[in-house]
Amino acid sequence: MTLLITVYAAVVATVVWYRRKDDNMQLGILCFMYWGASLMWLVDAIFEYSELHAEYFTPALADMVNDAFLGLSVVALGLIIWLVRLLITDPKGKVRATLQK
């Protein structure tokens, strides 16, 4: 589940980044974070499959729920890191203008 959730997030972020004409929102960084997480979960899935073999494809419901929560947490943490970085760099100058008022 973690792999699927992060791959979906990476694909959505990549499509949004690709369709935008300007990169003021720095969506490329978000794409790299999600693709990096997807690559990490892919390696984890490969090693887990090498240990469990056929049992890998029949997880318990509790394991699937835990993996889903972990995947959603990773996506949320990626969004938080991206937002904090966006607020610090302030590409459009709106935060600086608001603070100077």
PATIKE-805085 format. One record per atom (N, C-alpha, C, O): residue number from 1; atom name; x, y, z; residue in three letters. Coordinates in steps of 0.001 Angstrom, whole numbers, plus 500000, padded with zeros to 6 digits. Example, Ala and Ser with C-alpha at 12.3 -4.5 7.8 and 13.67 -1.06 7.14 Angstrom:
BEGIN
+-----+------+--------+--------+--------+------+
!  nr ! atom !      x !      y !      z ! rest !
+-----+------+--------+--------+--------+------+
!   1 !    N ! 513190 ! 494310 ! 507800 !  Ala !
!   1 !   CA ! 512300 ! 495500 ! 507800 !  Ala !
!   1 !    C ! 513200 ! 496700 ! 507800 !  Ala !
!   1 !    O ! 514236 ! 496681 ! 508465 !  Ala !
!   2 !    N ! 512850 ! 497750 ! 507080 !  Ser !
!   2 !   CA ! 513670 ! 498940 ! 507140 !  Ser !
!   2 !    C ! 512900 ! 500030 ! 507870 !  Ser !
!   2 !    O ! 513409 ! 501138 ! 508039 !  Ser !
+-----+------+--------+--------+--------+------+
# end
This chain:
BEGIN
+-----+------+--------+--------+--------+------+
!  nr ! atom !      x !      y !      z ! rest !
+-----+------+--------+--------+--------+------+
!   1 !    N ! 500819 ! 498802 ! 500000 !  Met !
!   1 !   CA ! 500000 ! 500000 ! 500000 !  Met !
!   1 !    C ! 500861 ! 501259 ! 500000 !  Met !
!   1 !    O ! 500532 ! 502238 ! 499331 !  Met !
!   2 !    N ! 501948 ! 501236 ! 500739 !  Thr !
!   2 !   CA ! 502797 ! 502422 ! 500781 !  Thr !
!   2 !    C ! 503357 ! 502727 ! 499393 !  Thr !
!   2 !    O ! 503420 ! 503884 ! 498976 !  Thr !
!   3 !    N ! 503759 ! 501679 ! 498693 !  Leu !
!   3 !   CA ! 504290 ! 501869 ! 497344 !  Leu !
!   3 !    C ! 503230 ! 502446 ! 496421 !  Leu !
!   3 !    O ! 503510 ! 503384 ! 495675 !  Leu !
!   4 !    N ! 502030 ! 501909 ! 496456 !  Leu !
!   4 !   CA ! 500959 ! 502399 ! 495579 !  Leu !
!   4 !    C ! 500598 ! 503848 ! 495875 !  Leu !
!   4 !    O ! 500423 ! 504648 ! 494956 !  Leu !
!   5 !    N ! 500487 ! 504183 ! 497141 !  Ile !
!   5 !   CA ! 500096 ! 505543 ! 497516 !  Ile !
!   5 !    C ! 501159 ! 506548 ! 497097 !  Ile !
!   5 !    O ! 500831 ! 507609 ! 496566 !  Ile !
!   6 !    N ! 502427 ! 506228 ! 497329 !  Thr !
!   6 !   CA ! 503477 ! 507175 ! 496958 !  Thr !
!   6 !    C ! 503658 ! 507264 ! 495443 !  Thr !
!   6 !    O ! 503994 ! 508327 ! 494923 !  Thr !
!   7 !    N ! 503439 ! 506157 ! 494733 !  Val !
!   7 !   CA ! 503521 ! 506223 ! 493261 !  Val !
!   7 !    C ! 502383 ! 507077 ! 492718 !  Val !
!   7 !    O ! 502601 ! 507881 ! 491812 !  Val !
!   8 !    N ! 501175 ! 506921 ! 493249 !  Tyr !
!   8 !   CA ! 500063 ! 507761 ! 492813 !  Tyr !
!   8 !    C ! 500361 ! 509235 ! 493088 !  Tyr !
!   8 !    O ! 500120 ! 510090 ! 492236 !  Tyr !
!   9 !    N ! 500882 ! 509530 ! 494276 !  Ala !
!   9 !   CA ! 501225 ! 510918 ! 494612 !  Ala !
!   9 !    C ! 502316 ! 511443 ! 493680 !  Ala !
!   9 !    O ! 502264 ! 512598 ! 493257 !  Ala !
!  10 !    N ! 503296 ! 510609 ! 493360 !  Ala !
!  10 !   CA ! 504377 ! 511029 ! 492467 !  Ala !
!  10 !    C ! 503851 ! 511292 ! 491060 !  Ala !
!  10 !    O ! 504251 ! 512264 ! 490419 !  Ala !
!  11 !    N ! 502971 ! 510446 ! 490586 !  Val !
!  11 !   CA ! 502417 ! 510631 ! 489244 !  Val !
!  11 !    C ! 501571 ! 511897 ! 489190 !  Val !
!  11 !    O ! 501685 ! 512673 ! 488241 !  Val !
!  12 !    N ! 500735 ! 512112 ! 490181 !  Val !
!  12 !   CA ! 499899 ! 513318 ! 490205 !  Val !
!  12 !    C ! 500771 ! 514573 ! 490278 !  Val !
!  12 !    O ! 500538 ! 515534 ! 489545 !  Val !
!  13 !    N ! 501767 ! 514568 ! 491153 !  Ala !
!  13 !   CA ! 502651 ! 515729 ! 491272 !  Ala !
!  13 !    C ! 503419 ! 515968 ! 489979 !  Ala !
!  13 !    O ! 503622 ! 517118 ! 489588 !  Ala !
!  14 !    N ! 503843 ! 514912 ! 489316 !  Thr !
!  14 !   CA ! 504573 ! 515052 ! 488059 !  Thr !
!  14 !    C ! 503685 ! 515604 ! 486956 !  Thr !
!  14 !    O ! 504120 ! 516455 ! 486181 !  Thr !
!  15 !    N ! 502458 ! 515134 ! 486875 !  Val !
!  15 !   CA ! 501529 ! 515633 ! 485858 !  Val !
!  15 !    C ! 501228 ! 517112 ! 486100 !  Val !
!  15 !    O ! 501212 ! 517906 ! 485160 !  Val !
!  16 !    N ! 500992 ! 517477 ! 487346 !  Val !
!  16 !   CA ! 500719 ! 518886 ! 487660 !  Val !
!  16 !    C ! 501945 ! 519739 ! 487342 !  Val !
!  16 !    O ! 501812 ! 520823 ! 486774 !  Val !
!  17 !    N ! 503119 ! 519267 ! 487695 !  Trp !
!  17 !   CA ! 504356 ! 520000 ! 487416 !  Trp !
!  17 !    C ! 504570 ! 520152 ! 485906 !  Trp !
!  17 !    O ! 504974 ! 521215 ! 485434 !  Trp !
!  18 !    N ! 504301 ! 519099 ! 485170 !  Tyr !
!  18 !   CA ! 504531 ! 519108 ! 483725 !  Tyr !
!  18 !    C ! 503553 ! 520026 ! 482997 !  Tyr !
!  18 !    O ! 503913 ! 520641 ! 481994 !  Tyr !
!  19 !    N ! 502340 ! 520121 ! 483485 !  Arg !
!  19 !   CA ! 501317 ! 520916 ! 482818 !  Arg !
!  19 !    C ! 501434 ! 522402 ! 483107 !  Arg !
!  19 !    O ! 500911 ! 523222 ! 482352 !  Arg !
!  20 !    N ! 502114 ! 522763 ! 484195 !  Arg !
!  20 !   CA ! 502272 ! 524183 ! 484528 !  Arg !
!  20 !    C ! 503325 ! 524809 ! 483629 !  Arg !
!  20 !    O ! 504352 ! 524192 ! 483345 !  Arg !
!  21 !    N ! 503076 ! 526019 ! 483187 !  Lys !
!  21 !   CA ! 504029 ! 526718 ! 482322 !  Lys !
!  21 !    C ! 505214 ! 527256 ! 483123 !  Lys !
!  21 !    O ! 506358 ! 527169 ! 482677 !  Lys !
!  22 !    N ! 504942 ! 527807 ! 484297 !  Asp !
!  22 !   CA ! 506014 ! 528347 ! 485132 !  Asp !
!  22 !    C ! 506204 ! 527453 ! 486348 !  Asp !
!  22 !    O ! 505283 ! 526755 ! 486771 !  Asp !
!  23 !    N ! 507400 ! 527484 ! 486897 !  Asp !
!  23 !   CA ! 507690 ! 526640 ! 488070 !  Asp !
!  23 !    C ! 507872 ! 527503 ! 489313 !  Asp !
!  23 !    O ! 508777 ! 527268 ! 490113 !  Asp !
!  24 !    N ! 507002 ! 528510 ! 489471 !  Asn !
!  24 !   CA ! 507097 ! 529367 ! 490655 !  Asn !
!  24 !    C ! 506809 ! 528606 ! 491940 !  Asn !
!  24 !    O ! 507346 ! 528934 ! 492998 !  Asn !
!  25 !    N ! 505966 ! 527595 ! 491845 !  Met !
!  25 !   CA ! 505580 ! 526854 ! 493044 !  Met !
!  25 !    C ! 506575 ! 525751 ! 493390 !  Met !
!  25 !    O ! 506392 ! 525047 ! 494384 !  Met !
!  26 !    N ! 507615 ! 525591 ! 492594 !  Gln !
!  26 !   CA ! 508684 ! 524621 ! 492838 !  Gln !
!  26 !    C ! 508135 ! 523202 ! 493001 !  Gln !
!  26 !    O ! 508493 ! 522485 ! 493935 !  Gln !
!  27 !    N ! 507272 ! 522821 ! 492085 !  Leu !
!  27 !   CA ! 506678 ! 521492 ! 492132 !  Leu !
!  27 !    C ! 507675 ! 520392 ! 491801 !  Leu !
!  27 !    O ! 507447 ! 519228 ! 492131 !  Leu !
!  28 !    N ! 508769 ! 520748 ! 491157 !  Gly !
!  28 !   CA ! 509795 ! 519755 ! 490849 !  Gly !
!  28 !    C ! 510358 ! 519115 ! 492099 !  Gly !
!  28 !    O ! 510663 ! 517922 ! 492108 !  Gly !
!  29 !    N ! 510498 ! 519897 ! 493151 !  Ile !
!  29 !   CA ! 511004 ! 519367 ! 494421 !  Ile !
!  29 !    C ! 510023 ! 518354 ! 495001 !  Ile !
!  29 !    O ! 510424 ! 517311 ! 495517 !  Ile !
!  30 !    N ! 508738 ! 518672 ! 494909 !  Leu !
!  30 !   CA ! 507716 ! 517743 ! 495387 !  Leu !
!  30 !    C ! 507754 ! 516448 ! 494590 !  Leu !
!  30 !    O ! 507612 ! 515362 ! 495152 !  Leu !
!  31 !    N ! 507946 ! 516563 ! 493283 !  Cys !
!  31 !   CA ! 508053 ! 515363 ! 492438 !  Cys !
!  31 !    C ! 509242 ! 514508 ! 492858 !  Cys !
!  31 !    O ! 509120 ! 513290 ! 492992 !  Cys !
!  32 !    N ! 510387 ! 515141 ! 493063 !  Phe !
!  32 !   CA ! 511580 ! 514390 ! 493459 !  Phe !
!  32 !    C ! 511389 ! 513701 ! 494804 !  Phe !
!  32 !    O ! 511841 ! 512570 ! 494986 !  Phe !
!  33 !    N ! 510729 ! 514362 ! 495744 !  Met !
!  33 !   CA ! 510493 ! 513727 ! 497046 !  Met !
!  33 !    C ! 509594 ! 512503 ! 496903 !  Met !
!  33 !    O ! 509870 ! 511456 ! 497487 !  Met !
!  34 !    N ! 508524 ! 512634 ! 496132 !  Tyr !
!  34 !   CA ! 507606 ! 511509 ! 495976 !  Tyr !
!  34 !    C ! 508216 ! 510377 ! 495165 !  Tyr !
!  34 !    O ! 508007 ! 509207 ! 495487 !  Tyr !
!  35 !    N ! 508971 ! 510706 ! 494114 !  Trp !
!  35 !   CA ! 509623 ! 509636 ! 493354 !  Trp !
!  35 !    C ! 510708 ! 508963 ! 494180 !  Trp !
!  35 !    O ! 510919 ! 507757 ! 494053 !  Trp !
!  36 !    N ! 511399 ! 509720 ! 495022 !  Gly !
!  36 !   CA ! 512386 ! 509120 ! 495923 !  Gly !
!  36 !    C ! 511737 ! 508181 ! 496924 !  Gly !
!  36 !    O ! 512253 ! 507096 ! 497194 !  Gly !
!  37 !    N ! 510602 ! 508602 ! 497476 !  Ala !
!  37 !   CA ! 509875 ! 507730 ! 498398 !  Ala !
!  37 !    C ! 509367 ! 506484 ! 497687 !  Ala !
!  37 !    O ! 509388 ! 505390 ! 498250 !  Ala !
!  38 !    N ! 508909 ! 506650 ! 496445 !  Ser !
!  38 !   CA ! 508441 ! 505498 ! 495672 !  Ser !
!  38 !    C ! 509569 ! 504516 ! 495408 !  Ser !
!  38 !    O ! 509380 ! 503303 ! 495502 !  Ser !
!  39 !    N ! 510733 ! 505036 ! 495081 !  Leu !
!  39 !   CA ! 511892 ! 504177 ! 494863 !  Leu !
!  39 !    C ! 512283 ! 503443 ! 496152 !  Leu !
!  39 !    O ! 512639 ! 502265 ! 496119 !  Leu !
!  40 !    N ! 512212 ! 504142 ! 497272 !  Met !
!  40 !   CA ! 512511 ! 503516 ! 498561 !  Met !
!  40 !    C ! 511539 ! 502375 ! 498853 !  Met !
!  40 !    O ! 511961 ! 501300 ! 499279 !  Met !
!  41 !    N ! 510230 ! 502599 ! 498626 !  Trp !
!  41 !   CA ! 509239 ! 501561 ! 498891 !  Trp !
!  41 !    C ! 509361 ! 500419 ! 497898 !  Trp !
!  41 !    O ! 509058 ! 499276 ! 498241 !  Trp !
!  42 !    N ! 509802 ! 500701 ! 496664 !  Leu !
!  42 !   CA ! 510004 ! 499639 ! 495684 !  Leu !
!  42 !    C ! 511131 ! 498712 ! 496119 !  Leu !
!  42 !    O ! 511007 ! 497491 ! 496031 !  Leu !
!  43 !    N ! 512226 ! 499292 ! 496586 !  Val !
!  43 !   CA ! 513331 ! 498466 ! 497086 !  Val !
!  43 !    C ! 512888 ! 497659 ! 498298 !  Val !
!  43 !    O ! 513250 ! 496491 ! 498440 !  Val !
!  44 !    N ! 512108 ! 498281 ! 499169 !  Asp !
!  44 !   CA ! 511577 ! 497573 ! 500335 !  Asp !
!  44 !    C ! 510682 ! 496413 ! 499906 !  Asp !
!  44 !    O ! 510753 ! 495328 ! 500482 !  Asp !
!  45 !    N ! 509839 ! 496639 ! 498897 !  Ala !
!  45 !   CA ! 508954 ! 495570 ! 498416 !  Ala !
!  45 !    C ! 509751 ! 494428 ! 497792 !  Ala !
!  45 !    O ! 509394 ! 493263 ! 497962 !  Ala !
!  46 !    N ! 510818 ! 494747 ! 497078 !  Ile !
!  46 !   CA ! 511647 ! 493702 ! 496470 !  Ile !
!  46 !    C ! 512293 ! 492838 ! 497541 !  Ile !
!  46 !    O ! 512295 ! 491611 ! 497440 !  Ile !
!  47 !    N ! 512837 ! 493477 ! 498561 !  Phe !
!  47 !   CA ! 513477 ! 492695 ! 499620 !  Phe !
!  47 !    C ! 512460 ! 491926 ! 500450 !  Phe !
!  47 !    O ! 512739 ! 490809 ! 500886 !  Phe !
!  48 !    N ! 511283 ! 492507 ! 500675 !  Glu !
!  48 !   CA ! 510249 ! 491786 ! 501415 !  Glu !
!  48 !    C ! 509741 ! 490595 ! 500607 !  Glu !
!  48 !    O ! 509474 ! 489534 ! 501172 !  Glu !
!  49 !    N ! 509607 ! 490759 ! 499297 !  Tyr !
!  49 !   CA ! 509190 ! 489637 ! 498453 !  Tyr !
!  49 !    C ! 510246 ! 488536 ! 498459 !  Tyr !
!  49 !    O ! 509906 ! 487353 ! 498445 !  Tyr !
!  50 !    N ! 511522 ! 488915 ! 498479 !  Ser !
!  50 !   CA ! 512577 ! 487891 ! 498489 !  Ser !
!  50 !    C ! 512556 ! 487074 ! 499781 !  Ser !
!  50 !    O ! 513028 ! 485938 ! 499804 !  Ser !
!  51 !    N ! 512014 ! 487647 ! 500849 !  Glu !
!  51 !   CA ! 511907 ! 486916 ! 502114 !  Glu !
!  51 !    C ! 510622 ! 486098 ! 502194 !  Glu !
!  51 !    O ! 510645 ! 484958 ! 502659 !  Glu !
!  52 !    N ! 509502 ! 486664 ! 501745 !  Leu !
!  52 !   CA ! 508192 ! 486029 ! 501956 !  Leu !
!  52 !    C ! 507707 ! 485216 ! 500765 !  Leu !
!  52 !    O ! 506889 ! 484313 ! 500943 !  Leu !
!  53 !    N ! 508167 ! 485494 ! 499593 !  His !
!  53 !   CA ! 507742 ! 484850 ! 498347 !  His !
!  53 !    C ! 506234 ! 484985 ! 498156 !  His !
!  53 !    O ! 505750 ! 486115 ! 498095 !  His !
!  54 !    N ! 505480 ! 483925 ! 498060 !  Ala !
!  54 !   CA ! 504049 ! 483991 ! 497736 !  Ala !
!  54 !    C ! 503229 ! 484644 ! 498850 !  Ala !
!  54 !    O ! 502177 ! 485220 ! 498574 !  Ala !
!  55 !    N ! 503683 ! 484567 ! 500088 !  Glu !
!  55 !   CA ! 502953 ! 485181 ! 501201 !  Glu !
!  55 !    C ! 502928 ! 486700 ! 501093 !  Glu !
!  55 !    O ! 502103 ! 487351 ! 501733 !  Glu !
!  56 !    N ! 503809 ! 487264 ! 500301 !  Tyr !
!  56 !   CA ! 503853 ! 488715 ! 500119 !  Tyr !
!  56 !    C ! 502548 ! 489240 ! 499519 !  Tyr !
!  56 !    O ! 502139 ! 490364 ! 499809 !  Tyr !
!  57 !    N ! 501903 ! 488439 ! 498692 !  Phe !
!  57 !   CA ! 500699 ! 488882 ! 497999 !  Phe !
!  57 !    C ! 499419 ! 488633 ! 498782 !  Phe !
!  57 !    O ! 498338 ! 488950 ! 498287 !  Phe !
!  58 !    N ! 499503 ! 488077 ! 499981 !  Thr !
!  58 !   CA ! 498323 ! 487865 ! 500819 !  Thr !
!  58 !    C ! 498551 ! 488460 ! 502206 !  Thr !
!  58 !    O ! 498663 ! 487722 ! 503185 !  Thr !
!  59 !    N ! 498622 ! 489790 ! 502298 !  Pro !
!  59 !   CA ! 498860 ! 490400 ! 503604 !  Pro !
!  59 !    C ! 497587 ! 490390 ! 504456 !  Pro !
!  59 !    O ! 496472 ! 490297 ! 503944 !  Pro !
!  60 !    N ! 497786 ! 490487 ! 505736 !  Ala !
!  60 !   CA ! 496652 ! 490579 ! 506658 !  Ala !
!  60 !    C ! 496030 ! 491972 ! 506541 !  Ala !
!  60 !    O ! 496683 ! 492926 ! 506118 !  Ala !
!  61 !    N ! 494756 ! 492067 ! 506924 !  Leu !
!  61 !   CA ! 494051 ! 493341 ! 506833 !  Leu !
!  61 !    C ! 494718 ! 494398 ! 507703 !  Leu !
!  61 !    O ! 494830 ! 495555 ! 507298 !  Leu !
!  62 !    N ! 495157 ! 494011 ! 508885 !  Ala !
!  62 !   CA ! 495810 ! 494967 ! 509785 !  Ala !
!  62 !    C ! 497098 ! 495505 ! 509166 !  Ala !
!  62 !    O ! 497406 ! 496688 ! 509312 !  Ala !
!  63 !    N ! 497847 ! 494653 ! 508480 !  Asp !
!  63 !   CA ! 499069 ! 495097 ! 507812 !  Asp !
!  63 !    C ! 498758 ! 496071 ! 506685 !  Asp !
!  63 !    O ! 499479 ! 497049 ! 506483 !  Asp !
!  64 !    N ! 497692 ! 495804 ! 505957 !  Met !
!  64 !   CA ! 497314 ! 496706 ! 504865 !  Met !
!  64 !    C ! 496879 ! 498068 ! 505381 !  Met !
!  64 !    O ! 497207 ! 499095 ! 504787 !  Met !
!  65 !    N ! 496142 ! 498081 ! 506485 !  Val !
!  65 !   CA ! 495710 ! 499351 ! 507075 !  Val !
!  65 !    C ! 496916 ! 500122 ! 507595 !  Val !
!  65 !    O ! 497007 ! 501334 ! 507395 !  Val !
!  66 !    N ! 497840 ! 499436 ! 508260 !  Asn !
!  66 !   CA ! 499050 ! 500100 ! 508751 !  Asn !
!  66 !    C ! 499877 ! 500659 ! 507601 !  Asn !
!  66 !    O ! 500394 ! 501773 ! 507693 !  Asn !
!  67 !    N ! 500005 ! 499900 ! 506524 !  Asp !
!  67 !   CA ! 500748 ! 500374 ! 505360 !  Asp !
!  67 !    C ! 500064 ! 501569 ! 504709 !  Asp !
!  67 !    O ! 500733 ! 502492 ! 504244 !  Asp !
!  68 !    N ! 498736 ! 501556 ! 504675 !  Ala !
!  68 !   CA ! 498009 ! 502685 ! 504090 !  Ala !
!  68 !    C ! 498226 ! 503946 ! 504922 !  Ala !
!  68 !    O ! 498450 ! 505023 ! 504371 !  Ala !
!  69 !    N ! 498161 ! 503815 ! 506250 !  Phe !
!  69 !   CA ! 498414 ! 504969 ! 507105 !  Phe !
!  69 !    C ! 499846 ! 505472 ! 506945 !  Phe !
!  69 !    O ! 500081 ! 506681 ! 506941 !  Phe !
!  70 !    N ! 500785 ! 504568 ! 506816 !  Leu !
!  70 !   CA ! 502181 ! 504961 ! 506614 !  Leu !
!  70 !    C ! 502345 ! 505678 ! 505276 !  Leu !
!  70 !    O ! 503036 ! 506694 ! 505200 !  Leu !
!  71 !    N ! 501720 ! 505163 ! 504227 !  Gly !
!  71 !   CA ! 501798 ! 505811 ! 502918 !  Gly !
!  71 !    C ! 501181 ! 507202 ! 502926 !  Gly !
!  71 !    O ! 501750 ! 508139 ! 502366 !  Gly !
!  72 !    N ! 500022 ! 507338 ! 503557 !  Leu !
!  72 !   CA ! 499390 ! 508655 ! 503658 !  Leu !
!  72 !    C ! 500224 ! 509613 ! 504501 !  Leu !
!  72 !    O ! 500286 ! 510810 ! 504218 !  Leu !
!  73 !    N ! 500865 ! 509078 ! 505539 !  Ser !
!  73 !   CA ! 501739 ! 509909 ! 506370 !  Ser !
!  73 !    C ! 502947 ! 510406 ! 505584 !  Ser !
!  73 !    O ! 503363 ! 511554 ! 505741 !  Ser !
!  74 !    N ! 503503 ! 509557 ! 504749 !  Val !
!  74 !   CA ! 504645 ! 509956 ! 503922 !  Val !
!  74 !    C ! 504226 ! 511039 ! 502937 !  Val !
!  74 !    O ! 504961 ! 512006 ! 502736 !  Val !
!  75 !    N ! 503062 ! 510891 ! 502323 !  Val !
!  75 !   CA ! 502576 ! 511902 ! 501386 !  Val !
!  75 !    C ! 502318 ! 513218 ! 502113 !  Val !
!  75 !    O ! 502666 ! 514285 ! 501607 !  Val !
!  76 !    N ! 501717 ! 513149 ! 503282 !  Ala !
!  76 !   CA ! 501449 ! 514364 ! 504059 !  Ala !
!  76 !    C ! 502753 ! 515030 ! 504500 !  Ala !
!  76 !    O ! 502872 ! 516254 ! 504440 !  Ala !
!  77 !    N ! 503724 ! 514243 ! 504938 !  Leu !
!  77 !   CA ! 505001 ! 514809 ! 505346 !  Leu !
!  77 !    C ! 505712 ! 515467 ! 504165 !  Leu !
!  77 !    O ! 506329 ! 516520 ! 504324 !  Leu !
!  78 !    N ! 505632 ! 514861 ! 502996 !  Gly !
!  78 !   CA ! 506205 ! 515471 ! 501800 !  Gly !
!  78 !    C ! 505551 ! 516803 ! 501483 !  Gly !
!  78 !    O ! 506233 ! 517762 ! 501124 !  Gly !
!  79 !    N ! 504229 ! 516869 ! 501615 !  Leu !
!  79 !   CA ! 503524 ! 518131 ! 501386 !  Leu !
!  79 !    C ! 503932 ! 519192 ! 502406 !  Leu !
!  79 !    O ! 504100 ! 520360 ! 502056 !  Leu !
!  80 !    N ! 504089 ! 518791 ! 503654 !  Ile !
!  80 !   CA ! 504483 ! 519744 ! 504703 !  Ile !
!  80 !    C ! 505883 ! 520280 ! 504431 !  Ile !
!  80 !    O ! 506118 ! 521484 ! 504532 !  Ile !
!  81 !    N ! 506811 ! 519395 ! 504086 !  Ile !
!  81 !   CA ! 508178 ! 519837 ! 503779 !  Ile !
!  81 !    C ! 508170 ! 520786 ! 502586 !  Ile !
!  81 !    O ! 508858 ! 521806 ! 502600 !  Ile !
!  82 !    N ! 507396 ! 520458 ! 501553 !  Trp !
!  82 !   CA ! 507314 ! 521314 ! 500375 !  Trp !
!  82 !    C ! 506713 ! 522674 ! 500725 !  Trp !
!  82 !    O ! 507209 ! 523701 ! 500263 !  Trp !
!  83 !    N ! 505656 ! 522695 ! 501530 !  Leu !
!  83 !   CA ! 505034 ! 523961 ! 501915 !  Leu !
!  83 !    C ! 505963 ! 524828 ! 502749 !  Leu !
!  83 !    O ! 506037 ! 526039 ! 502541 !  Leu !
!  84 !    N ! 506673 ! 524219 ! 503691 !  Val !
!  84 !   CA ! 507621 ! 524983 ! 504520 !  Val !
!  84 !    C ! 508715 ! 525572 ! 503638 !  Val !
!  84 !    O ! 509079 ! 526737 ! 503793 !  Val !
!  85 !    N ! 509239 ! 524773 ! 502715 !  Arg !
!  85 !   CA ! 510273 ! 525277 ! 501814 !  Arg !
!  85 !    C ! 509724 ! 526392 ! 500935 !  Arg !
!  85 !    O ! 510417 ! 527373 ! 500664 !  Arg !
!  86 !    N ! 508485 ! 526243 ! 500492 !  Leu !
!  86 !   CA ! 507860 ! 527264 ! 499669 !  Leu !
!  86 !    C ! 507665 ! 528558 ! 500453 !  Leu !
!  86 !    O ! 507870 ! 529646 ! 499914 !  Leu !
!  87 !    N ! 507275 ! 528449 ! 501708 !  Leu !
!  87 !   CA ! 507110 ! 529645 ! 502535 !  Leu !
!  87 !    C ! 508439 ! 530317 ! 502836 !  Leu !
!  87 !    O ! 508506 ! 531544 ! 502912 !  Leu !
!  88 !    N ! 509492 ! 529536 ! 503008 !  Ile !
!  88 !   CA ! 510811 ! 530114 ! 503304 !  Ile !
!  88 !    C ! 511375 ! 530816 ! 502066 !  Ile !
!  88 !    O ! 511887 ! 531930 ! 502168 !  Ile !
!  89 !    N ! 511285 ! 530172 ! 500902 !  Thr !
!  89 !   CA ! 511843 ! 530788 ! 499695 !  Thr !
!  89 !    C ! 510960 ! 531906 ! 499158 !  Thr !
!  89 !    O ! 511469 ! 532844 ! 498544 !  Thr !
!  90 !    N ! 509651 ! 531828 ! 499374 !  Asp !
!  90 !   CA ! 508685 ! 532868 ! 499008 !  Asp !
!  90 !    C ! 508894 ! 533355 ! 497573 !  Asp !
!  90 !    O ! 509295 ! 534499 ! 497363 !  Asp !
!  91 !    N ! 508623 ! 532489 ! 496575 !  Pro !
!  91 !   CA ! 508929 ! 532851 ! 495186 !  Pro !
!  91 !    C ! 508129 ! 534033 ! 494634 !  Pro !
!  91 !    O ! 508618 ! 534735 ! 493750 !  Pro !
!  92 !    N ! 506943 ! 534264 ! 495120 !  Lys !
!  92 !   CA ! 506134 ! 535379 ! 494621 !  Lys !
!  92 !    C ! 506216 ! 536611 ! 495515 !  Lys !
!  92 !    O ! 505663 ! 537656 ! 495171 !  Lys !
!  93 !    N ! 506887 ! 536509 ! 496643 !  Gly !
!  93 !   CA ! 507058 ! 537644 ! 497538 !  Gly !
!  93 !    C ! 505831 ! 538015 ! 498348 !  Gly !
!  93 !    O ! 505772 ! 539110 ! 498908 !  Gly !
!  94 !    N ! 504858 ! 537136 ! 498422 !  Lys !
!  94 !   CA ! 503614 ! 537458 ! 499128 !  Lys !
!  94 !    C ! 503788 ! 537402 ! 500645 !  Lys !
!  94 !    O ! 503207 ! 538211 ! 501369 !  Lys !
!  95 !    N ! 504576 ! 536459 ! 501121 !  Val !
!  95 !   CA ! 504794 ! 536357 ! 502572 !  Val !
!  95 !    C ! 505545 ! 537584 ! 503059 !  Val !
!  95 !    O ! 505194 ! 538156 ! 504090 !  Val !
!  96 !    N ! 506569 ! 537992 ! 502331 !  Arg !
!  96 !   CA ! 507354 ! 539178 ! 502705 !  Arg !
!  96 !    C ! 506479 ! 540421 ! 502684 !  Arg !
!  96 !    O ! 506582 ! 541255 ! 503583 !  Arg !
!  97 !    N ! 505620 ! 540567 ! 501678 !  Ala !
!  97 !   CA ! 504739 ! 541732 ! 501592 !  Ala !
!  97 !    C ! 503728 ! 541745 ! 502735 !  Ala !
!  97 !    O ! 503398 ! 542807 ! 503262 !  Ala !
!  98 !    N ! 503242 ! 540578 ! 503115 !  Thr !
!  98 !   CA ! 502290 ! 540509 ! 504231 !  Thr !
!  98 !    C ! 502961 ! 540842 ! 505545 !  Thr !
!  98 !    O ! 502381 ! 541533 ! 506383 !  Thr !
!  99 !    N ! 504178 ! 540358 ! 505735 !  Leu !
!  99 !   CA ! 504885 ! 540648 ! 506984 !  Leu !
!  99 !    C ! 505322 ! 542102 ! 507096 !  Leu !
!  99 !    O ! 505449 ! 542618 ! 508206 !  Leu !
! 100 !    N ! 505553 ! 542767 ! 505983 !  Gln !
! 100 !   CA ! 505981 ! 544159 ! 506024 !  Gln !
! 100 !    C ! 504834 ! 545119 ! 506226 !  Gln !
! 100 !    O ! 505066 ! 546294 ! 506512 !  Gln !
! 101 !    N ! 503605 ! 544662 ! 506088 !  Lys !
! 101 !   CA ! 502442 ! 545554 ! 506301 !  Lys !
! 101 !    C ! 502217 ! 545867 ! 507732 !  Lys !
! 101 !    O ! 501284 ! 546598 ! 508065 !  Lys !
+-----+------+--------+--------+--------+------+
# end
